[in-house]
Amino acid sequence: MTDETINILPEKRRQQEAQAYFVRLGILFLVLVTAITIIAGILLLPTYAYVTQNLRAKQEYAASLAPNEATNTPDISARINVLARKVAVLTPLASNTSASKAVRMLLAVPRPGVTLQNINFTLGAGAKPSVLLVSGIASTRSGLQAYQQALEQAPFVRAAEVPVSVFAKDAQVPFTITVTLTP
Protein backbone atom coordinates (compact mmCIF):
# COMPACT_ATOMS: atom_id res chain seq x y z
CA MET A 1 0.00 0.00 0.00
CA THR A 2 1.30 3.47 -0.89
CA ASP A 3 0.73 6.81 0.82
CA GLU A 4 0.15 8.57 -2.43
CA THR A 5 -2.99 10.70 -2.38
CA ILE A 6 -5.32 10.43 -5.30
CA ASN A 7 -7.20 13.50 -6.43
CA ILE A 8 -10.41 12.31 -8.04
CA LEU A 9 -11.73 15.81 -8.80
CA PRO A 10 -12.25 16.68 -12.43
CA GLU A 11 -9.59 18.90 -14.05
CA LYS A 12 -11.82 22.03 -14.14
CA ARG A 13 -12.58 21.69 -10.42
CA ARG A 14 -8.87 21.24 -9.62
CA GLN A 15 -8.08 24.48 -11.47
CA GLN A 16 -10.85 26.29 -9.54
CA GLU A 17 -9.41 25.00 -6.23
CA ALA A 18 -5.90 26.14 -7.21
CA GLN A 19 -7.26 29.51 -8.28
CA ALA A 20 -9.17 29.88 -4.99
CA TYR A 21 -5.99 28.96 -3.08
CA PHE A 22 -3.98 31.71 -4.85
CA VAL A 23 -6.80 34.21 -4.29
CA ARG A 24 -6.76 33.43 -0.55
CA LEU A 25 -2.96 33.72 -0.53
CA GLY A 26 -3.16 37.11 -2.32
CA ILE A 27 -5.80 38.35 0.15
CA LEU A 28 -3.61 37.25 3.06
CA PHE A 29 -0.64 39.11 1.53
CA LEU A 30 -2.73 42.29 1.07
CA VAL A 31 -4.01 42.07 4.66
CA LEU A 32 -0.44 41.72 5.96
CA VAL A 33 0.80 44.67 3.86
CA THR A 34 -2.15 46.77 5.06
CA ALA A 35 -1.50 45.84 8.70
CA ILE A 36 2.19 46.67 8.43
CA THR A 37 1.38 50.00 6.77
CA ILE A 38 -1.10 50.90 9.52
CA ILE A 39 1.36 49.93 12.26
CA ALA A 40 4.14 51.94 10.60
CA GLY A 41 1.82 54.93 10.32
CA ILE A 42 0.92 54.68 14.00
CA LEU A 43 4.59 54.42 14.95
CA LEU A 44 5.40 57.50 12.86
CA LEU A 45 2.81 59.70 14.59
CA PRO A 46 5.20 60.84 17.38
CA THR A 47 7.81 61.73 14.76
CA TYR A 48 5.22 63.72 12.83
CA ALA A 49 4.18 65.53 16.01
CA TYR A 50 7.81 66.34 16.83
CA VAL A 51 8.55 67.62 13.33
CA THR A 52 5.46 69.83 13.20
CA GLN A 53 6.19 71.22 16.67
CA ASN A 54 9.81 71.90 15.69
CA LEU A 55 8.68 73.56 12.45
CA ARG A 56 6.18 75.71 14.32
CA ALA A 57 8.89 76.79 16.80
CA LYS A 58 11.28 77.70 13.97
CA GLN A 59 8.55 79.68 12.21
CA GLU A 60 7.82 81.58 15.43
CA TYR A 61 11.52 82.28 15.89
CA ALA A 62 11.81 83.48 12.28
CA ALA A 63 8.76 85.69 12.78
CA SER A 64 10.35 87.21 15.89
CA LEU A 65 13.47 88.02 13.86
CA ALA A 66 11.53 89.71 11.07
CA PRO A 67 12.04 93.46 11.32
CA ASN A 68 9.09 95.60 12.20
CA GLU A 69 9.80 98.82 10.27
CA ALA A 70 7.49 100.98 12.37
CA THR A 71 9.20 100.34 15.72
CA ASN A 72 12.64 99.01 14.80
CA THR A 73 14.30 101.92 12.95
CA PRO A 74 16.11 103.45 15.98
CA ASP A 75 16.86 99.93 17.24
CA ILE A 76 18.62 99.07 13.96
CA SER A 77 20.91 102.13 14.21
CA ALA A 78 21.84 101.16 17.77
CA ARG A 79 22.59 97.60 16.69
CA ILE A 80 24.73 98.87 13.81
CA ASN A 81 26.70 101.08 16.22
CA VAL A 82 27.27 98.15 18.60
CA LEU A 83 28.41 95.94 15.71
CA ALA A 84 30.77 98.67 14.45
CA ARG A 85 32.38 98.88 17.91
CA LYS A 86 32.79 95.09 18.00
CA VAL A 87 34.39 95.12 14.56
CA ALA A 88 36.78 97.85 15.71
CA VAL A 89 37.85 95.62 18.62
CA LEU A 90 38.15 92.47 16.49
CA THR A 91 40.00 93.98 13.51
CA PRO A 92 43.39 94.28 15.27
CA LEU A 93 43.08 90.68 16.44
CA ALA A 94 43.00 89.47 12.84
CA SER A 95 46.53 90.74 12.21
CA ASN A 96 47.96 89.31 15.47
CA THR A 97 49.45 85.84 15.65
CA SER A 98 47.10 83.35 17.32
CA ALA A 99 48.30 81.42 20.36
CA SER A 100 48.05 78.05 18.64
CA LYS A 101 49.99 79.28 15.60
CA ALA A 102 52.70 80.81 17.81
CA VAL A 103 53.09 77.60 19.84
CA ARG A 104 53.11 75.51 16.65
CA MET A 105 55.91 77.67 15.19
CA LEU A 106 57.83 77.56 18.48
CA LEU A 107 57.64 73.76 18.61
CA ALA A 108 58.90 73.56 15.01
CA VAL A 109 62.25 75.07 16.07
CA PRO A 110 64.81 72.25 16.64
CA ARG A 111 65.78 71.84 20.30
CA PRO A 112 68.15 68.91 20.85
CA GLY A 113 68.84 68.35 24.54
CA VAL A 114 66.16 70.85 25.59
CA THR A 115 62.94 69.78 27.28
CA LEU A 116 60.09 72.31 27.33
CA GLN A 117 57.88 72.27 30.40
CA ASN A 118 55.74 75.39 30.17
CA ILE A 119 54.71 77.80 27.41
CA ASN A 120 52.88 81.00 28.31
CA PHE A 121 51.46 83.19 25.51
CA THR A 122 50.65 86.89 25.99
CA LEU A 123 48.80 88.55 23.12
CA GLY A 124 50.18 91.90 22.04
CA ALA A 125 48.01 94.99 21.83
CA GLY A 126 48.65 97.96 19.57
CA ALA A 127 52.40 98.57 19.30
CA LYS A 128 53.16 96.01 22.02
CA PRO A 129 54.16 92.68 20.37
CA SER A 130 53.00 89.24 21.44
CA VAL A 131 55.30 87.40 23.87
CA LEU A 132 55.96 83.74 24.63
CA LEU A 133 57.51 82.72 27.95
CA VAL A 134 59.14 79.33 27.46
CA SER A 135 60.31 77.34 30.49
CA GLY A 136 62.12 74.06 30.62
CA ILE A 137 65.35 72.21 31.32
CA ALA A 138 68.38 72.01 29.04
CA SER A 139 70.73 69.06 29.43
CA THR A 140 73.75 71.34 28.92
CA ARG A 141 74.56 75.02 28.83
CA SER A 142 75.66 74.78 25.18
CA GLY A 143 72.34 73.08 24.28
CA LEU A 144 70.47 76.03 25.78
CA GLN A 145 72.64 78.50 23.87
CA ALA A 146 72.04 76.58 20.63
CA TYR A 147 68.27 76.66 21.27
CA GLN A 148 68.37 80.41 21.98
CA GLN A 149 70.30 81.03 18.75
CA ALA A 150 67.87 78.83 16.78
CA LEU A 151 64.98 80.85 18.18
CA GLU A 152 66.65 84.15 17.25
CA GLN A 153 67.13 82.86 13.68
CA ALA A 154 63.43 81.92 13.35
CA PRO A 155 61.52 84.34 11.06
CA PHE A 156 58.66 84.81 13.51
CA VAL A 157 60.93 85.85 16.44
CA ARG A 158 62.02 89.43 17.04
CA ALA A 159 64.10 88.57 20.13
CA ALA A 160 64.82 85.59 22.39
CA GLU A 161 66.11 86.73 25.78
CA VAL A 162 67.63 84.42 28.40
CA PRO A 163 68.77 85.85 31.75
CA VAL A 164 72.54 85.55 32.21
CA SER A 165 72.09 83.92 35.64
CA VAL A 166 70.62 80.85 33.90
CA PHE A 167 74.02 80.03 32.39
CA ALA A 168 75.64 79.56 35.83
CA LYS A 169 74.88 75.82 35.85
CA ASP A 170 76.74 73.51 33.51
CA ALA A 171 74.24 70.61 33.26
CA GLN A 172 70.49 70.17 33.80
CA VAL A 173 69.98 73.91 33.38
CA PRO A 174 66.48 75.17 34.26
CA PHE A 175 65.59 78.17 32.10
CA THR A 176 62.94 80.68 31.08
CA ILE A 177 63.27 82.33 27.67
CA THR A 178 61.25 85.41 26.79
CA VAL A 179 60.45 85.19 23.08
CA THR A 180 59.17 88.41 21.52
CA LEU A 181 57.26 87.67 18.31
CA THR A 182 57.33 89.77 15.16
CA PRO A 183 54.00 91.47 14.40
Helices and strands as residue ranges (DSSP letters): H 11-65, H 69-95, H 99-108, E 114-122, E 131-140, H 141-153, E 157-161, G 164-168, E 171-181
